[in-house]
């Protein structure tokens, strides 16, 4: 899979770069990101952040596409949006936003744009979005991005605090457009 840059309104979704590592280190230390997007049991230090960026920049396996969400003007890192588990026309989508970018629709615009690309360019049929029931902000993102609620997965994922949470399952189909 080839890297892409995707523009939407005041955002640029672009491949990850080594230079993003310091901002990623700070983001992954944010309590909300650490809770709802758990990484590892070890410390999130400079080395970890650089490895994180490099893993997400490597699309060679064809099973994921991960992009930095930046301000189109100035290039400040605002968040992350990724397709995971790309396989047989299906994928899952995930995202997080920097504390300074929350409440501005950044995640919604990024999710919508990456989903459009997934359907148009990757020719995916279904993209799923799961979030902890205890994370209502992610539920709002899913709803506003056009992901229909499909059900609740009971104690389906262990989050950053080590507890298993119920998750809401949302999805969009290429035919929903």
Secondary structure, DSSP 8 states (H G I E B T S, - for coil): -----EEETTEEEEE--GGGHHHHHHHHHSHHHHHHS---SS---HHHHHHHHHHHH--TTSS-EEEEEEETTT--EEEEEEEEEEETTEEEEEEEE-GGGTTTTHHHHHHHHHHHHHHHTS--SEEEEEEETT-HHHHHHHHHTT-EEEEEEEEEEE-TTS-EEEEEEEEEEGGG-
